[in-house]
């Protein structure tokens, strides 16, 4: 029989396992499955188009913004950290210097430790000027935050090597020609008078007429835009320098200029190359932590500059007195340096600028 009385159709085996299905049920099942597959494919295509759209927008923003425009305001590299974190980082480096000085006291004796602490105080106070210059350079060249980190790291490491070379040359020069100490003393006294007379006139944000910047631009041709943290990049198939290399060169030459003051100042305290170099190194290594501290705390210390000038003048006078046989003890020198610097900080806190008291 082809069917039954109720008009039931003949069952036919279909499907993978030969299971019987009603005629027409296969087409309905296939239509449902096809609809689900079509919906899935449509969703996948839509997600792919959205992802491609986001990548295209991000790439166009990265490649086509004008130099120096559309970028966030340049901030110090440690701007994200709070005052407590900045203070902790500074305290860590100061504590390391104190522990090192105590180690010198145990191993070499009290006089050498006093020379280290006196030299460290002088170098640390002079390094504040370096930090203000760093901030001006980063602002002038609109250096991004991550690029600031790299420039500071390389600048500090290179400065440590350059200071070692300058100190060794200075020690050799002093050993063979003692009158050079009078030249160092003249440099310190001149710097002292210049700071006291000029005041803040040199704190200019515009570095277009700066001699160091002009000198570096003469020998370093750079692209118009930064390329992340790279010192070099490819432009039109050629390897060229980025503005970050120019920033690093300006920082390094500025540090050499500052070394003309700072290293003779430590020679005025001691001529032991180990003490001179280690006091320099601890002051230099703390620059990275101090950098995020300068704009908030040290920027309020308006009498610190004159205090540093008095320290330079005192050490220059001490070098002249020592050369002519009138030696001042290390204890007295350390006390004078600490008193002048501490007095500058205290006076700044007790007598803030009138505009900041309102």
C-alpha positions as CSV (number, residue, x, y, z in Angstrom):
1,X,0.0,0.0,0.0
2,X,1.2,3.5,-0.8
3,X,-0.6,5.0,2.2
4,X,-3.2,4.6,4.9
5,X,-6.8,5.5,5.1
6,X,-6.2,8.8,7.0
7,X,-4.1,10.1,4.0
8,X,-0.8,9.6,5.7
9,X,2.1,10.0,3.2
10,X,4.7,7.3,2.7
11,X,7.7,7.5,5.0
12,X,11.0,7.7,3.2
13,X,14.4,7.3,4.8
14,X,16.5,10.4,4.6
15,X,19.4,12.0,6.6
16,X,22.8,10.7,7.7
17,X,21.4,7.7,9.5
18,X,18.5,6.9,7.2
19,X,15.9,8.1,9.7
20,X,12.4,8.5,8.3
21,X,11.1,12.1,8.0
22,X,7.9,13.6,6.6
23,X,8.1,15.1,3.1
24,X,8.6,18.9,3.4
25,X,10.1,18.6,6.9
26,X,13.6,18.5,5.5
27,X,13.1,21.8,3.6
28,X,11.8,23.5,6.8
29,X,14.8,22.3,8.8
30,X,17.2,23.4,6.2
31,X,15.6,26.8,5.9
32,X,15.9,27.3,9.7
33,X,19.6,26.2,9.7
34,X,20.4,28.5,6.7
35,X,18.7,31.4,8.5
36,X,20.8,30.9,11.6
37,X,24.0,30.6,9.6
38,X,23.2,33.8,7.6
39,X,22.5,35.7,10.9
40,X,25.9,34.5,12.3
41,X,27.8,35.5,9.2
42,X,26.1,38.9,9.2
43,X,27.1,39.5,12.8
44,X,30.7,38.5,12.1
45,X,30.9,40.8,9.1
46,X,29.5,43.7,11.2
47,X,32.1,43.1,14.0
48,X,34.9,43.0,11.4
49,X,33.7,46.3,9.9
50,X,33.6,47.9,13.3
51,X,37.1,46.7,14.2
52,X,38.5,47.9,10.9
53,X,36.8,51.3,11.4
54,X,38.4,51.7,14.9
55,X,41.8,50.8,13.6
56,X,41.5,53.2,10.7
57,X,40.5,56.1,13.0
58,X,43.3,55.4,15.4
59,X,45.9,55.2,12.6
60,X,44.7,58.4,10.9
61,X,44.8,60.3,14.2
62,X,48.4,59.0,14.9
63,X,49.7,59.8,11.5
64,X,48.1,63.1,10.5
65,X,48.1,65.3,13.6
66,X,50.3,68.4,13.1
67,X,53.6,68.7,15.0
68,X,53.0,69.9,18.5
69,X,49.2,70.2,18.0
70,X,46.5,68.0,19.3
71,X,48.9,66.6,21.9
72,X,48.2,66.8,25.6
73,X,50.0,69.4,27.6
74,X,53.6,68.4,28.4
75,X,53.9,67.4,32.0
76,X,56.9,66.3,34.1
77,X,57.5,62.6,33.7
78,X,56.3,61.8,37.3
79,X,53.2,64.0,37.1
80,X,51.0,61.0,37.7
81,X,52.6,60.2,41.0
82,X,51.3,62.0,44.1
83,X,53.3,64.2,46.4
84,X,53.7,61.3,48.9
85,X,55.2,59.0,46.2
86,X,57.5,61.7,45.0
87,X,58.7,62.4,48.5
88,X,59.3,58.8,49.2
89,X,61.4,58.4,46.1
90,X,63.6,61.4,47.1
91,X,63.8,60.1,50.7
92,X,65.0,56.7,49.4
93,X,67.9,58.2,47.5
94,X,68.8,60.6,50.3
95,X,68.8,57.7,52.7
96,X,71.0,55.7,50.4
97,X,73.5,58.6,50.3
98,X,73.4,58.8,54.1
99,X,74.0,55.0,54.5
100,X,76.9,55.3,52.1
101,X,78.4,58.1,54.1
102,X,78.1,56.1,57.3
103,X,79.9,53.3,55.5
104,X,82.7,55.6,54.7
105,X,82.8,56.7,58.3
106,X,83.2,53.0,59.4
107,X,85.8,52.1,56.8
108,X,87.8,55.2,56.2
109,X,87.1,57.3,59.3
110,X,85.2,60.5,60.2
111,X,87.1,63.1,58.2
112,X,86.5,61.3,54.9
113,X,82.8,60.9,55.8
114,X,82.5,64.6,56.6
115,X,84.0,65.4,53.2
116,X,81.5,63.1,51.5
117,X,78.5,64.7,53.2
118,X,79.8,68.2,52.5
119,X,80.4,67.4,48.8
120,X,77.0,65.6,48.5
121,X,75.2,68.7,50.0
122,X,76.9,71.0,47.5
123,X,76.3,68.7,44.5
124,X,72.7,68.1,45.5
125,X,71.9,71.8,45.8
126,X,73.6,72.6,42.5
127,X,71.7,69.8,40.8
128,X,68.4,71.7,41.3
129,X,69.5,74.1,38.6
130,X,69.9,71.1,36.2
131,X,66.4,70.1,36.9
132,X,64.9,73.5,36.1
133,X,66.8,73.4,32.8
134,X,65.5,69.9,32.0
135,X,61.9,71.1,32.5
136,X,62.5,74.1,30.3
137,X,64.0,71.9,27.5
138,X,61.1,69.4,27.7
139,X,58.5,72.2,27.5
140,X,60.2,74.0,24.7
141,X,60.5,70.8,22.5
142,X,57.0,69.5,23.6
143,X,58.6,66.2,24.7
144,X,56.0,63.5,25.4
145,X,56.0,61.9,28.8
146,X,57.5,58.5,27.9
147,X,60.1,60.2,25.8
148,X,61.0,62.4,28.9
149,X,61.6,59.2,30.9
150,X,64.0,57.8,28.3
151,X,65.8,61.2,27.9
152,X,66.3,61.5,31.6
153,X,67.5,57.9,32.0
154,X,70.1,58.2,29.2
155,X,71.0,61.7,30.3
156,X,71.8,60.6,33.8
157,X,73.8,57.5,32.7
158,X,75.8,59.5,30.3
159,X,76.4,62.3,32.9
160,X,77.8,59.7,35.3
161,X,80.4,58.6,32.7
162,X,81.3,62.2,31.7
163,X,81.6,63.3,35.3
164,X,84.1,60.4,35.9
165,X,86.2,61.6,33.0
166,X,86.1,65.2,34.1
167,X,87.0,64.3,37.7
168,X,90.0,62.1,36.7
169,X,91.3,64.9,34.4
170,X,90.8,67.5,37.2
171,X,92.7,65.3,39.7
172,X,95.5,64.8,37.3
173,X,95.6,68.6,36.5
174,X,95.7,69.5,40.2
175,X,98.4,67.0,41.0
176,X,100.6,68.5,38.3
177,X,99.6,72.1,38.5
178,X,98.4,73.3,41.9
179,X,97.7,76.9,40.8
180,X,94.7,75.5,38.8
181,X,92.8,75.6,42.1
182,X,92.9,79.4,42.0
183,X,91.2,79.1,38.5
184,X,88.5,76.9,40.0
185,X,88.0,79.3,42.9
186,X,87.6,82.2,40.4
187,X,85.0,80.2,38.5
188,X,83.0,79.6,41.7
189,X,83.2,83.2,42.9
190,X,82.2,84.5,39.4
191,X,79.2,82.1,39.4
192,X,78.2,83.2,42.9
193,X,78.2,86.9,41.9
194,X,76.3,86.1,38.7
195,X,73.6,84.3,40.5
196,X,73.1,87.0,43.1
197,X,73.1,89.8,40.5
198,X,71.0,88.2,37.7
199,X,68.4,86.6,40.0
200,X,65.7,84.8,37.9
201,X,66.5,86.7,34.6
202,X,67.8,83.5,33.0
203,X,64.6,81.5,33.6
204,X,63.2,81.9,30.2
205,X,60.7,79.4,28.6
206,X,61.8,80.5,25.1
207,X,65.1,78.7,24.2
208,X,65.2,79.7,20.6
209,X,68.1,82.0,21.2
210,X,69.9,79.6,23.6
211,X,73.5,79.0,22.6
212,X,73.4,75.3,23.5
213,X,70.2,74.7,21.5
214,X,71.5,76.6,18.5
215,X,74.8,74.6,18.6
216,X,73.0,71.3,18.7
217,X,70.6,72.3,15.9
218,X,73.6,73.2,13.7
219,X,74.9,69.6,13.8
220,X,71.7,67.5,14.3
221,X,68.9,67.6,11.7
222,X,65.7,66.1,13.1
223,X,62.2,65.2,11.9
224,X,59.2,67.4,12.8
225,X,57.5,64.8,14.9
226,X,58.5,62.4,17.7
227,X,58.4,58.6,17.0
228,X,57.6,57.2,20.4
229,X,60.8,56.8,22.4
230,X,63.1,56.4,19.4
231,X,66.1,58.5,18.9
232,X,66.2,57.6,15.2
233,X,63.4,56.8,12.7
234,X,62.9,56.0,9.0
235,X,61.6,58.8,6.8
236,X,61.4,58.4,3.0
237,X,63.5,55.3,3.3
238,X,66.3,57.2,5.1
239,X,67.4,56.9,8.8
240,X,67.0,60.3,10.4
241,X,67.1,61.6,14.0
242,X,64.0,62.4,15.9
243,X,63.6,65.5,18.2
244,X,64.3,63.3,21.1
245,X,68.0,63.0,20.1
246,X,68.2,66.8,20.0
247,X,66.6,67.0,23.4
248,X,69.2,64.5,24.8
249,X,72.1,66.4,23.2
250,X,70.9,69.7,24.8
251,X,70.6,68.0,28.2
252,X,74.1,66.5,28.0
253,X,75.7,69.8,27.0
254,X,73.8,71.6,29.7
255,X,75.1,69.1,32.2
256,X,78.7,69.7,31.1
257,X,78.2,73.4,31.5
258,X,76.9,72.8,35.0
259,X,79.9,70.5,35.8
260,X,82.2,73.5,35.3
261,X,80.7,74.9,38.6
262,X,79.9,71.7,40.5
263,X,83.1,69.7,40.2
264,X,85.4,72.6,41.2
265,X,83.0,73.1,44.2
266,X,83.6,69.6,45.4
267,X,87.4,70.0,44.8
268,X,87.1,72.9,47.2
269,X,85.9,70.4,49.9
270,X,88.2,67.5,49.1
271,X,90.7,66.4,46.4
272,X,90.1,62.7,47.1
273,X,88.8,61.4,43.7
274,X,86.8,58.7,45.3
275,X,84.9,61.2,47.5
276,X,84.5,63.6,44.7
277,X,83.1,61.0,42.3
278,X,80.8,59.3,44.8
279,X,79.3,62.5,46.0
280,X,78.7,63.5,42.4
281,X,77.1,60.1,41.5
282,X,74.7,60.1,44.4
283,X,73.6,63.6,43.5
284,X,73.2,62.7,39.8
285,X,71.3,59.4,40.5
286,X,68.8,61.2,42.7
287,X,67.9,63.6,39.8
288,X,65.4,61.1,38.4
289,X,63.4,61.1,41.7
290,X,63.9,64.9,42.2
291,X,62.5,65.7,38.7
292,X,58.9,65.0,39.7
293,X,59.5,67.0,42.9
294,X,60.8,70.2,41.5
295,X,57.7,71.8,40.1
296,X,55.6,71.2,43.3
297,X,58.0,71.7,46.2
298,X,61.4,73.1,45.1
299,X,59.6,75.6,42.9
300,X,58.4,77.3,46.1
301,X,62.0,77.7,47.5
302,X,62.7,81.2,46.2
303,X,65.7,81.7,48.5
304,X,67.4,78.5,47.6
305,X,69.2,80.1,44.6
306,X,70.8,82.9,46.7
307,X,71.7,80.3,49.3
308,X,73.5,78.2,46.6
309,X,75.3,81.3,45.4
310,X,76.6,82.0,48.9
311,X,77.8,78.4,49.1
312,X,79.7,78.8,45.9
313,X,81.2,82.0,47.1
314,X,82.2,80.4,50.4
315,X,83.8,77.4,48.8
316,X,85.7,79.6,46.3
317,X,87.0,81.7,49.1
318,X,88.0,78.6,51.0
319,X,90.0,77.3,48.1
320,X,91.9,80.6,47.9
321,X,92.6,80.5,51.7
322,X,93.7,76.8,51.5
323,X,96.1,77.6,48.6
324,X,97.8,80.3,50.7
325,X,98.1,78.1,53.8
326,X,95.0,79.2,55.7
327,X,93.1,75.9,55.9
328,X,89.5,75.7,57.1
329,X,88.5,72.4,58.7
330,X,86.0,70.1,57.0
331,X,83.7,70.3,60.0
332,X,83.5,74.1,59.6
333,X,82.9,73.8,55.9
334,X,80.2,71.2,56.4
335,X,78.5,73.4,59.0
336,X,78.6,76.5,56.8
337,X,77.2,74.7,53.8
338,X,74.4,73.0,55.8
339,X,73.6,76.3,57.5
340,X,73.4,78.3,54.3
341,X,71.3,75.7,52.5
342,X,69.0,75.1,55.5
343,X,68.6,78.8,56.0
344,X,67.6,79.3,52.3
345,X,64.9,76.5,52.7
346,X,63.6,77.9,56.0
347,X,63.5,81.5,54.7
348,X,61.5,80.3,51.7
349,X,59.0,78.5,53.8
350,X,58.6,81.3,56.3
351,X,58.6,84.1,53.8
352,X,56.8,82.9,50.7
353,X,56.2,85.2,47.7
354,X,53.3,87.7,48.3
355,X,51.4,86.4,45.3
356,X,51.3,82.9,46.8
357,X,50.0,84.0,50.2
358,X,46.7,85.3,48.7
